Amino acid sequence: MNIEVNHRIEYRHYAGRDYRYVRDQGQGNCATYAFTKWVELAKAGVPAKIQECVLKTGGGHAFLVVEDRVLDNQYDYLLSLDEVGCGRSPI
């Protein structure tokens, strides 16, 4: 599901705005990917949490956490929380 959502939405940075809506296709920012994945997992009965942080590079980022694994729009594989690159959390 992570790969499928990552490939059906085209990334678009929305400076200063946070869009949390479900997308079957089209464009969205990191929050769009996280929210879309959260809804799909909720429908399947899988608990997940949207996490936000400030990256070490200074930008804000949103991603989905399922147990101790991260589903991120920047990677098709699962990450650990340490691999996301958060400098501080939450934003």
C-alpha positions in Angstrom: 0.0 0.0 0.0 2.9 2.4 0.8 4.3 2.0 -2.7 0.9 2.2 -4.4 0.0 5.5 -2.7 3.5 6.9 -3.3 3.2 6.3 -7.0 -0.4 7.4 -7.6 0.1 10.9 -6.1 2.4 13.4 -7.6 4.4 15.3 -4.9 3.8 19.1 -4.8 5.2 21.3 -2.1 2.6 23.7 -0.6 4.6 26.3 1.2 2.8 27.5 4.4 -0.3 25.3 3.8 -1.1 21.8 5.0 -3.5 19.7 2.9 -5.0 16.8 4.6 -7.3 15.1 2.2 -7.5 11.7 0.6 -6.3 11.4 -3.0 -6.9 8.6 -5.5 -4.6 10.5 -7.9 -3.4 14.0 -8.6 -1.0 16.1 -6.5 -0.4 16.4 -2.8 2.2 17.2 -0.1 3.6 14.9 2.5 0.5 15.4 4.7 -1.7 14.3 1.8 0.3 11.1 1.4 0.2 10.5 5.2 -3.5 11.1 5.5 -4.4 9.0 2.4 -2.4 6.1 3.9 -4.0 6.6 7.3 -7.5 6.4 5.9 -6.7 3.3 3.8 -5.2 1.5 6.8 -8.1 2.6 9.1 -10.5 1.0 6.6 -8.5 -2.3 6.9 -8.6 -2.0 10.7 -4.9 -1.2 11.1 -4.1 1.4 13.7 -1.7 4.1 12.6 -0.7 7.6 13.6 0.2 10.7 11.5 3.5 12.1 12.9 4.9 15.6 12.1 8.4 16.9 12.7 10.9 19.5 11.7 13.6 17.8 9.7 17.3 18.3 10.4 17.4 20.3 7.1 14.8 22.7 8.6 11.7 21.8 6.7 8.5 20.4 8.1 7.5 16.9 7.3 4.5 14.5 7.9 4.6 10.7 7.7 2.6 7.7 8.9 3.7 5.5 11.8 2.5 1.9 12.2 3.8 0.3 15.3 7.5 1.1 15.1 7.7 1.5 11.3 7.4 4.6 9.1 5.5 4.9 5.8 7.0 7.9 4.1 6.2 9.5 0.7 9.9 9.8 0.0 10.7 6.1 0.2 8.9 3.0 -1.1 10.3 0.9 1.7 9.5 1.1 5.5 11.8 3.2 7.7 12.5 3.3 11.4 11.8 6.6 13.2 15.5 7.3 13.4 15.8 7.0 9.6 13.3 9.8 8.9 15.7 12.5 9.8 13.7 14.5 12.3 15.6 17.2 14.2 12.7 17.8 16.6 9.1 16.7 16.9 6.3 17.6 16.7 5.9 20.8 14.7 
